[in-house]
Amino acid sequence: MAIVDLVMPKMGESIMEATVLKWHKKPGDAVRMDETVLEIATDKVDSEVPSTAEGVITEVLFKENDVVPVGTIIARIESGASASPSAPIAPAVAQPQPAPVVAAPTYIPQAAAAAPSVIDGNRFYSPLVLNIAGKEGISMAELEQIPGTGNEGRVTKKDILQHVANRKAGVSMPTAAPVQAVPQPAATAPSAQPAITPPVISATTPATPPPTSTKPETTTSNYGNNVEVIEMDRMRKLIADHMVRSKATSPHVTSFTECDVTNIVRWREKAKKEFEKKYGEKITFTPIFIEAIVNCIRKYPMINSSVDGDKIIVKKDINVGMATALPSGNLIVPVIKNSDTKNLLGITKDVNSLANAARTNKLKADDTQGGTFTLTNVGTFGSLMGTPIINQPQVAILAVGSIKKRPMVIETTEGDVIAIRHMMYLSLSYDHRIVDGSLGASFLTAVANELEAFDPNREI
């Protein structure tokens, strides 16, 4: 019999850690190959981790709600073993193995932010924290002084965003009390070259002494009498954090226009039954909107980009995300990959498949990765228009409003006439660091023109 290590899987290129939501197995339980052992969550999507061997769970190494880096061993399976009746009922939770001790770590410059993780002195910095620090021009020395509220004083995304907000508001940061670095034994030095040892920073002491009572006084009376206090669920917390970070990162500008979608409405009404009968797919407005967006991104490629410091990264692939409602009421953005290589039918199949997976909580982590532009349909909820928040690290997001019949002035060769038309407002929010008003408005107008030029006699 052999011991097989079950590791935290990599859920996507930008995901470096996941949270343990629920263990389906405990030590002593038998497990089959590919049977679900636990559920995990990332900032993108929830997922199940299957067993990589058949046997018996001998130990689990993390508790529920623990945040675990990808590639870390989370459980061990004795392959070929059978369940023991005397197995412990409660899971034996072991502590994760400590990282190897490296003496006299050299100072890590800001350029090292691309590394998966950084440990400077006694503090761990996640890639996300380092990325935000790089974008905001926060040096490593300044980063060391930020009070950390995470595990073992770790600087979280919330901590660094609060620091950025305080710095912009001119609020001084509490000063950390440095502790003299402990010299490391010479035998553990990685090389003969001398290294610069940064001081070990202790937990920051606030300038104002904390209250004498250590028990938080968070009661409903703090919010008034006739109220209901609802704790945010995990995804709502992630959405809130993502939205705040987007507003803190990108100077948002929103442009508006309206377009006549009468040709699209009439074509869809005429073609939807035959389309479903022929292809087995329901045709909605979303694939048509995405097709128009893709055609316009080809004309204005700077809309399909991101910002990295003082560099503009223009994406050659066009991966359009679509904001989709989950059963919980939260929103998620699955991505139609390589939208520019697909016809209307191909886009329709992807839209329907991803929307169905979102409704049934079956989205995979990869389904929400790699988006380069986002479409959100605020008209689904009855809104005429909206001012959407950019889905970082993208630089633009398009919102489409509800389609309404309105009397409009139509120019004809015989003069102007008033006719009832199906009208829709479009709004484009864009990152003013690299998308100027002329580019944003030109792209938005191009999308409106593309939709208005839809061929009402288009073949199915």
C-alpha positions as a printed NumPy array, in Angstrom:
array([[  0.   ,   0.   ,   0.   ],
       [  1.166,   3.5  ,  -0.827],
       [  0.351,   6.951,   0.533],
       [ -0.972,   9.324,  -2.128],
       [ -0.853,  13.078,  -1.506],
       [ -3.949,  15.05 ,  -2.481],
       [ -2.877,  18.607,  -3.358],
       [ -4.777,  21.848,  -3.806],
       [ -5.332,  22.006,  -7.586],
       [ -4.456,  25.008,  -9.738],
       [ -7.778,  26.543, -10.759],
       [ -6.496,  29.092, -13.266],
       [ -3.495,  31.144, -14.264],
       [ -4.19 ,  34.009, -11.867],
       [ -5.455,  31.926,  -8.934],
       [ -2.789,  31.196,  -6.34 ],
       [ -4.906,  30.054,  -3.396],
       [ -8.317,  28.644,  -2.516],
       [-10.511,  28.401,   0.561],
       [-11.63 ,  25.049,   1.962],
       [-15.432,  25.239,   2.093],
       [-16.48 ,  21.756,   3.156],
       [-14.906,  18.336,   3.657],
       [-16.983,  15.472,   2.274],
       [-14.597,  12.888,   3.693],
       [-12.908,  12.471,   7.073],
       [-10.002,  10.308,   8.228],
       [-10.968,   6.646,   8.017],
       [-13.474,   7.141,   5.204],
       [-13.129,   5.075,   2.056],
       [-12.88 ,   7.02 ,  -1.172],
       [-13.121,   5.996,  -4.801],
       [-11.15 ,   7.387,  -7.711],
       [-12.616,  10.749,  -8.823],
       [-15.033,  10.828,  -5.875],
       [-15.456,  14.292,  -4.329],
       [-13.288,  14.735,  -1.239],
       [-13.907,  18.417,  -0.506],
       [-15.339,  21.646,  -1.881],
       [-13.136,  24.69 ,  -2.382],
       [-13.717,  28.3  ,  -3.383],
       [-11.616,  30.886,  -5.165],
       [-12.347,  34.528,  -5.935],
       [-13.773,  33.297,  -9.243],
       [-15.857,  30.189,  -8.66 ],
       [-16.595,  27.302,  -6.296],
       [-15.411,  23.822,  -7.252],
       [-15.11 ,  20.238,  -6.07 ],
       [-11.797,  18.426,  -5.592],
       [-11.945,  14.748,  -6.589],
       [ -9.787,  11.962,  -5.205],
       [ -6.722,  11.052,  -7.242],
       [ -6.617,   7.504,  -5.864],
       [ -8.843,   4.773,  -4.439],
       [ -8.322,   3.915,  -0.815],
       [ -8.831,   5.401,   2.635],
       [ -8.363,   8.974,   3.841],
       [ -5.641,   8.819,   6.488],
       [ -5.517,  12.509,   7.4  ],
       [ -6.72 ,  15.95 ,   6.383],
       [ -4.298,  18.818,   6.842],
       [ -6.567,  21.857,   6.818],
       [ -9.813,  22.894,   8.438],
       [-12.843,  24.38 ,   6.758],
       [-12.43 ,  28.089,   5.922],
       [ -8.628,  27.735,   5.792],
       [ -6.973,  29.529,   2.843],
       [ -4.517,  27.185,   1.136],
       [ -1.954,  27.957,  -1.614],
       [ -2.266,  25.889,  -4.794],
       [  0.07 ,  22.897,  -4.905],
       [ -0.093,  22.405,  -1.116],
       [ -0.859,  18.93 ,   0.249],
       [ -4.344,  19.063,   1.772],
       [ -4.996,  15.381,   2.527],
       [ -3.368,  11.952,   2.326],
       [ -4.905,   8.771,   0.952],
       [ -3.692,   5.225,   1.616],
       [ -4.298,   3.578,  -1.72 ],
       [ -5.632,   0.041,  -1.706],
       [ -6.658,   0.232,   1.961],
       [-10.166,  -0.424,   3.261],
       [-12.062,   1.648,   5.764],
       [-11.424,   0.806,   9.407],
       [-14.38 ,   0.611,  11.838],
       [-12.198,   2.076,  14.542],
       [-11.331,   5.156,  12.526],
       [-11.683,   8.412,  14.426],
       [-14.98 ,  10.196,  13.976],
       [-13.566,  13.706,  14.062],
       [-11.048,  14.677,  11.37 ],
       [ -7.525,  14.864,  12.67 ],
       [ -6.489,  18.272,  11.487],
       [ -2.757,  18.674,  11.171],
       [ -0.94 ,  21.932,  10.817],
       [  0.539,  22.712,   7.398],
       [  4.244,  22.1  ,   7.065],
       [  6.303,  25.232,   7.699],
       [  8.302,  26.702,   4.861],
       [ 12.041,  25.894,   4.863],
       [ 14.114,  28.366,   6.849],
       [ 16.283,  30.48 ,   4.604],
       [ 18.886,  32.546,   6.384],
       [ 19.55 ,  36.182,   5.566],
       [ 17.019,  36.66 ,   2.753],
       [ 18.11 ,  39.317,   0.33 ],
       [ 15.981,  42.394,  -0.151],
       [ 13.35 ,  41.789,  -2.821],
       [ 12.91 ,  44.748,  -5.175],
       [  9.543,  45.895,  -6.467],
       [ 10.2  ,  44.27 ,  -9.839],
       [  9.843,  40.885,  -8.175],
       [  6.083,  41.345,  -7.948],
       [  5.57 ,  38.892, -10.795],
       [  6.729,  36.003,  -8.593],
       [  4.005,  33.667,  -7.298],
       [  4.629,  34.747,  -3.713],
       [  7.192,  36.635,  -1.711],
       [  8.341,  36.24 ,   1.852],
       [ 10.276,  39.258,   3.031],
       [ 11.572,  38.934,   6.58 ],
       [  8.717,  37.221,   8.405],
       [  5.892,  38.511,   6.205],
       [  4.172,  36.862,   3.257],
       [  2.956,  38.95 ,   0.314],
       [  0.5  ,  37.407,  -2.113],
       [  0.764,  38.098,  -5.865],
       [ -2.388,  40.221,  -5.687],
       [ -0.958,  42.425,  -2.928],
       [  2.302,  42.805,  -4.842],
       [  0.427,  43.634,  -8.037],
       [ -1.579,  46.367,  -6.304],
       [  1.609,  47.675,  -4.69 ],
       [  3.323,  47.862,  -8.094],
       [  0.4  ,  49.702,  -9.693],
       [  0.177,  52.19 ,  -6.838],
       [  3.926,  52.809,  -6.661],
       [  4.249,  51.36 ,  -3.169],
       [  7.842,  50.387,  -2.455],
       [  8.785,  47.258,  -0.524],
       [  9.921,  49.423,   2.382],
       [  6.491,  51.075,   2.501],
       [  4.777,  47.717,   2.122],
       [  6.629,  46.432,   5.177],
       [  5.083,  49.205,   7.267],
       [  1.447,  48.415,   6.383],
       [ -0.417,  46.822,   9.305],
       [ -1.597,  43.33 ,   8.37 ],
       [ -4.892,  41.878,   9.573],
       [ -4.419,  38.484,   7.932],
       [ -3.074,  35.287,   9.405],
       [  0.211,  35.896,  11.249],
       [  0.112,  39.589,  10.367],
       [ -0.25 ,  38.96 ,   6.641],
       [ -1.124,  42.003,   4.521],
       [ -4.436,  41.294,   2.826],
       [ -5.985,  42.906,  -0.221],
       [ -8.269,  44.874,   2.102],
       [ -5.263,  46.153,   4.062],
       [ -3.354,  47.466,   1.044],
       [ -6.465,  49.019,  -0.538],
       [ -7.196,  50.775,   2.756],
       [ -3.597,  51.996,   2.806],
       [ -3.951,  53.305,  -0.761],
       [ -7.182,  55.086,   0.13 ],
       [ -5.6  ,  56.603,   3.249],
       [ -2.567,  57.736,   1.297],
       [ -4.712,  59.451,  -1.338],
       [ -6.739,  61.115,   1.411],
       [ -3.561,  62.325,   3.114],
       [ -4.111,  60.196,   6.218],
       [ -0.834,  59.203,   7.83 ],
       [ -0.158,  55.537,   8.376],
       [  0.533,  54.163,  11.864],
       [  4.217,  53.55 ,  12.286],
       [  5.361,  50.01 ,  12.911],
       [  7.877,  49.344,  15.626],
       [ 10.834,  47.576,  14.013],
       [ 12.544,  44.803,  15.913],
       [ 16.225,  44.08 ,  15.58 ],
       [ 16.776,  41.292,  13.086],
       [ 17.929,  38.004,  14.577],
       [ 21.235,  36.921,  13.021],
       [ 21.09 ,  33.564,  11.252],
       [ 23.689,  30.811,  11.693],
       [ 26.381,  30.964,   9.057],
       [ 25.912,  27.273,   8.236],
       [ 22.467,  27.933,   6.746],
       [ 23.567,  30.709,   4.409],
       [ 22.626,  29.839,   0.809],
       [ 25.868,  31.148,  -0.656],
       [ 29.211,  32.659,   0.264],
       [ 28.11 ,  36.093,  -0.953],
       [ 26.92 ,  38.459,   1.789],
       [ 23.218,  39.216,   1.762],
       [ 21.327,  42.255,   2.948],
       [ 19.035,  41.251,   5.782],
       [ 15.911,  43.368,   6.106],
       [ 14.702,  44.133,   9.61 ],
       [ 11.963,  41.897,  10.973],
       [  8.846,  43.998,  11.387],
       [  6.712,  43.243,  14.374],
       [  2.954,  43.612,  14.449],
       [  2.076,  47.278,  14.095],
       [  1.013,  49.115,  17.235],
       [ -1.754,  51.649,  16.496],
       [ -1.058,  55.251,  17.412],
       [ -4.199,  55.261,  19.586],
       [ -4.321,  52.633,  22.347],
       [ -7.035,  50.014,  21.796],
       [-10.092,  50.011,  24.054],
       [ -9.73 ,  48.133,  27.289],
       [-12.495,  45.708,  26.383],
       [-11.413,  43.07 ,  23.889],
       [-14.954,  41.911,  23.145],
       [-16.459,  43.676,  20.094],
       [-19.751,  45.382,  20.793],
       [-21.417,  44.46 ,  17.511],
       [-25.103,  44.231,  18.353],
       [-28.224,  45.136,  16.492],
       [-28.665,  48.134,  18.775],
       [-25.761,  49.78 ,  16.955],
       [-27.903,  49.987,  13.805],
       [-31.127,  51.231,  15.321],
       [-34.188,  49.433,  16.564],
       [-36.346,  48.246,  13.676],
       [-33.627,  46.707,  11.454],
       [-32.455,  43.336,  10.169],
       [-28.698,  42.688,  10.068],
       [-27.639,  40.328,   7.267],
       [-24.128,  38.932,   7.1  ],
       [-22.643,  39.049,   3.59 ],
       [-22.063,  35.635,   2.056],
       [-18.624,  34.78 ,   0.737],
       [-19.344,  35.683,  -2.879],
       [-20.966,  38.998,  -1.991],
       [-17.842,  39.9  ,  -0.002],
       [-15.684,  39.044,  -3.029],
       [-17.898,  41.095,  -5.347],
       [-17.797,  44.052,  -2.976],
       [-14.028,  43.847,  -2.723],
       [-13.667,  43.526,  -6.504],
       [-15.86 ,  46.569,  -7.129],
       [-14.013,  48.733,  -4.601],
       [-10.676,  47.687,  -6.074],
       [-11.858,  48.51 ,  -9.59 ],
       [-12.951,  52.02 ,  -8.615],
       [ -9.675,  52.537,  -6.754],
       [ -7.658,  51.324,  -9.757],
       [ -9.356,  52.892, -12.788],
       [-10.632,  56.451, -13.266],
       [-14.075,  55.609, -14.631],
       [-15.758,  57.56 , -17.411],
       [-19.123,  56.539, -18.865],
       [-20.468,  57.527, -22.294],
       [-24.047,  56.984, -23.501],
       [-25.835,  56.57 , -26.796],
       [-29.041,  55.023, -28.101],
       [-29.69 ,  52.782, -31.045],
       [-32.606,  51.537, -33.064],
       [-32.746,  47.741, -32.732],
       [-36.024,  47.294, -34.59 ],
       [-34.382,  45.135, -37.278],
       [-32.912,  42.824, -34.617],
       [-36.206,  42.507, -32.712],
       [-38.177,  41.701, -35.854],
       [-35.575,  39.212, -37.146],
       [-35.384,  37.364, -33.842],
       [-39.167,  37.213, -33.512],
       [-39.386,  35.738, -37.008],
       [-36.406,  33.376, -36.724],
       [-36.346,  32.099, -33.128],
       [-38.581,  29.034, -33.662],
       [-36.813,  27.939, -36.819],
       [-33.416,  28.634, -35.237],
       [-34.204,  26.386, -32.268],
       [-35.672,  23.673, -34.502],
       [-32.639,  23.712, -36.797],
       [-29.843,  23.991, -34.23 ],
       [-31.423,  22.97 , -30.921],
       [-30.484,  26.326, -29.389],
       [-32.606,  29.276, -28.295],
       [-31.478,  32.553, -29.839],
       [-31.48 ,  35.514, -27.451],
       [-30.305,  39.083, -27.961],
       [-27.005,  38.455, -26.124],
       [-25.206,  36.577, -28.942],
       [-26.221,  39.315, -31.396],
       [-24.836,  41.994, -29.076],
       [-21.592,  40.045, -28.628],
       [-21.219,  39.61 , -32.395],
       [-21.518,  43.393, -32.851],
       [-19.038,  44.068, -30.027],
       [-16.478,  41.72 , -31.579],
       [-16.773,  43.406, -34.972],
       [-16.158,  46.802, -33.372],
       [-13.24 ,  45.628, -31.217],
       [-11.516,  44.648, -34.456],
       [-11.799,  48.3  , -35.516],
       [-10.765,  49.671, -32.101],
       [ -8.292,  47.138, -30.619],
       [ -7.244,  49.45 , -27.762],
       [-10.609,  48.722, -26.129],
       [ -9.438,  45.106, -25.8  ],
       [ -6.466,  45.798, -23.53 ],
       [ -5.251,  46.096, -19.954],
       [ -2.791,  48.264, -18.027],
       [  0.368,  47.027, -16.314],
       [  2.094,  49.948, -14.626],
       [  3.058,  52.263, -17.468],
       [  2.559,  49.586, -20.141],
       [ -0.545,  48.962, -22.266],
       [ -1.168,  45.274, -22.982],
       [ -3.256,  44.921, -26.154],
       [ -4.929,  41.505, -26.272],
       [ -4.985,  39.73 , -29.628],
       [ -7.647,  37.268, -28.479],
       [-11.158,  38.652, -28.014],
       [-12.741,  36.937, -25.019],
       [-16.078,  38.531, -24.156],
       [-17.443,  38.063, -20.654],
       [-21.164,  38.288, -19.953],
       [-22.453,  39.237, -16.53 ],
       [-24.833,  36.471, -15.419],
       [-27.107,  36.201, -12.399],
       [-26.639,  33.269, -10.021],
       [-29.502,  31.612,  -8.114],
       [-28.291,  33.422,  -4.979],
       [-28.804,  36.788,  -6.671],
       [-25.076,  37.422,  -6.988],
       [-23.461,  37.996, -10.371],
       [-20.644,  36.139, -12.076],
       [-18.955,  36.74 , -15.434],
       [-18.404,  33.6  , -17.552],
       [-16.297,  34.182, -20.667],
       [-16.915,  33.285, -24.31 ],
       [-13.366,  32.464, -25.354],
       [-12.115,  33.449, -28.824],
       [-15.404,  35.145, -29.66 ],
       [-13.863,  36.578, -32.823],
       [-13.435,  33.103, -34.328],
       [-17.083,  32.076, -33.92 ],
       [-20.193,  32.739, -35.959],
       [-23.568,  33.617, -34.457],
       [-24.423,  29.955, -33.872],
       [-21.119,  29.267, -32.104],
       [-21.539,  32.304, -29.859],
       [-25.143,  31.279, -29.128],
       [-24.078,  27.797, -28.034],
       [-21.446,  29.219, -25.68 ],
       [-23.835,  31.805, -24.243],
       [-26.544,  29.22 , -23.538],
       [-24.115,  26.664, -22.144],
       [-22.404,  29.108, -19.782],
       [-25.676,  30.695, -18.661],
       [-27.106,  27.27 , -17.844],
       [-23.947,  26.28 , -15.964],
       [-24.163,  29.499, -13.94 ],
       [-27.812,  28.889, -13.045],
       [-27.048,  25.345, -11.872],
       [-23.802,  26.253, -10.062],
       [-21.756,  24.102, -12.434],
       [-19.349,  26.704, -13.795],
       [-15.733,  25.625, -13.852],
       [-12.902,  27.908, -12.778],
       [-11.671,  28.192, -16.371],
       [-15.116,  29.419, -17.473],
       [-14.505,  32.751, -15.741],
       [-10.861,  33.222, -16.737],
       [ -9.234,  35.261, -19.471],
       [-11.924,  37.834, -20.243],
       [-10.778,  40.874, -22.22 ],
       [-14.09 ,  42.802, -22.453],
       [-17.398,  42.518, -20.611],
       [-21.045,  42.902, -21.6  ],
       [-23.719,  43.405, -18.95 ],
       [-27.44 ,  43.523, -19.691],
       [-29.027,  45.867, -17.161],
       [-32.172,  45.822, -19.277],
       [-32.871,  42.314, -17.982],
       [-33.867,  43.906, -14.693],
       [-35.886,  46.708, -16.303],
       [-33.236,  49.449, -16.301],
       [-33.087,  51.848, -19.232],
       [-29.355,  52.374, -18.77 ],
       [-26.56 ,  51.969, -16.258],
       [-23.05 ,  53.047, -15.334],
       [-21.267,  49.691, -15.002],
       [-18.024,  49.207, -13.079],
       [-15.056,  47.894, -15.075],
       [-14.187,  44.231, -14.585],
       [-10.471,  44.445, -13.748],
       [ -7.972,  44.161, -15.335],
       [-10.031,  45.069, -18.411],
       [-10.397,  48.685, -19.501],
       [-14.018,  48.809, -20.688],
       [-17.464,  47.343, -20.059],
       [-20.626,  47.828, -22.122],
       [-24.12 ,  47.9  , -20.616],
       [-27.263,  47.442, -22.681],
       [-30.592,  48.694, -21.352],
       [-34.121,  47.467, -21.819],
       [-35.656,  47.662, -25.293],
       [-38.608,  50.043, -25.411],
       [-40.983,  51.107, -28.147],
       [-40.812,  54.843, -28.718],
       [-42.03 ,  57.267, -31.396],
       [-38.991,  58.349, -33.4  ],
       [-38.398,  60.723, -36.289],
       [-37.319,  58.728, -39.342],
       [-35.69 ,  60.403, -42.339],
       [-36.93 ,  59.138, -45.689],
       [-36.483,  60.241, -49.295],
       [-39.977,  61.674, -49.129],
       [-39.35 ,  63.616, -45.903],
       [-39.363,  63.012, -42.188],
       [-41.968,  60.713, -40.632],
       [-42.747,  59.619, -37.093],
       [-42.725,  55.857, -36.561],
       [-42.824,  53.451, -33.612],
       [-39.34 ,  51.917, -33.22 ],
       [-37.653,  49.56 , -30.78 ],
       [-35.006,  51.692, -29.033],
       [-32.247,  50.765, -26.603],
       [-29.686,  52.794, -24.634],
       [-26.039,  51.719, -24.55 ],
       [-23.519,  52.862, -21.955],
       [-19.77 ,  52.253, -21.991],
       [-17.627,  52.677, -18.879],
       [-13.926,  52.873, -19.641],
       [-10.571,  53.358, -17.964],
       [ -9.596,  56.969, -18.633],
       [ -5.929,  56.178, -18.04 ],
       [ -5.678,  54.82 , -21.578],
       [ -9.14 ,  55.192, -23.156],
       [ -9.838,  58.83 , -23.948],
       [-13.306,  60.211, -24.577],
       [-12.806,  60.2  , -28.33 ],
       [-11.918,  56.492, -28.395],
       [-14.632,  55.524, -25.933],
       [-17.347,  57.472, -27.737],
       [-16.18 ,  56.273, -31.158],
       [-16.292,  52.629, -30.089],
       [-19.706,  53.054, -28.476],
       [-21.085,  54.752, -31.602],
       [-19.628,  51.981, -33.764],
       [-21.462,  49.34 , -31.703],
       [-24.739,  51.266, -32.042],
       [-24.245,  51.593, -35.801],
       [-23.427,  47.887, -36.069],
       [-26.653,  46.945, -34.295],
       [-28.747,  49.356, -36.368],
       [-27.263,  47.915, -39.576],
       [-28.382,  44.363, -38.708],
       [-29.823,  42.685, -41.784],
       [-33.526,  41.898, -41.153],
       [-33.396,  39.35 , -44.003],
       [-30.372,  37.506, -42.599],
       [-30.409,  33.795, -43.269],
       [-30.692,  31.45 , -40.313]])
